[in-house]
């Protein structure tokens, strides 16, 4: 249920609605737009006469029941698009963002070389895995906290905000000390203790779609984070498991405009995991941009043939530069600018790093 306030509603009118909800043991989630304030009613067991009771309160324009199980993530609750700010970079606004870097942080040389390379080509966030969930227990699991330290060095060199994965609730506090965006991987989309803990964090998070998750299940996972108190959620379509074996996953591009219709949250695409093949990354990245995505997350490695994880789907630094050049042309055709690195000193850092 949502209560839409009149354009001239006062702070006292809004507080009155909140107090009435509190008397019914219900929570109020307030979303302030340019013209109106929307109050989301959170809880269970709504009294039969609650809708009518709210509609007659001063400053209330209308009260509407939300039939979808996700409330806070619904566009009914927030008609305007949410823009998430991470390390000074806006995600979800008119500008198109590109997150790029290695699947796994492997060494200082690899991380710094990749970070400076993707920054020079126009990436706006640095991605890299310090903690890696792997299907095989024998596969490389990441460098852990040492990997976080190397990511911080990459940020110091380039000025790019960091996005990295957190795998369990006990890691959230430590990873949040380094990361500008906390990534929730596909295998953890329904790790509800992790979702709640990230919901209590003040850091934005990126929620990847689960391997076999429906759109509703995905948005309900976002609801967990938002209900715990963190409204800064970015969705990521990274491909789902289907009967097809020619690609690693099936990148569901139809999810992008569908999410835009159902939710106000920003959505980005992951054509690296979505296809599993380097030669498919660029065409699917361009298609995602044309479909209305707010950004991309791309795996890049200076020597993919030696990568400890996901080498076959990682672009070379040269391949990433080519993608970025072509991407600008597609974005121009659909009327969206490519975001530029936030730090004014980025070019100076890169020049120093190159010396």
Beta strands, then each sheet from edge to edge (+ up, - down):
strand 1: 2-5
strand 2: 27-32
strand 3: 37-42
strand 4: 60-64
strand 5: 84-86
strand 6: 89-91
strand 7: 97-101
strand 8: 125-127
strand 9: 161-165
strand 10: 181-184
strand 11: 204-208
strand 12: 233-237
strand 13: 266-269
strand 14: 295-299
sheet 1: 2+ 3- 1+ 4-
sheet 2: 5+ 6-
sheet 3: 7+ 8+ 9+ 10+ 11+ 12+ 13+ 14+ 7+
end
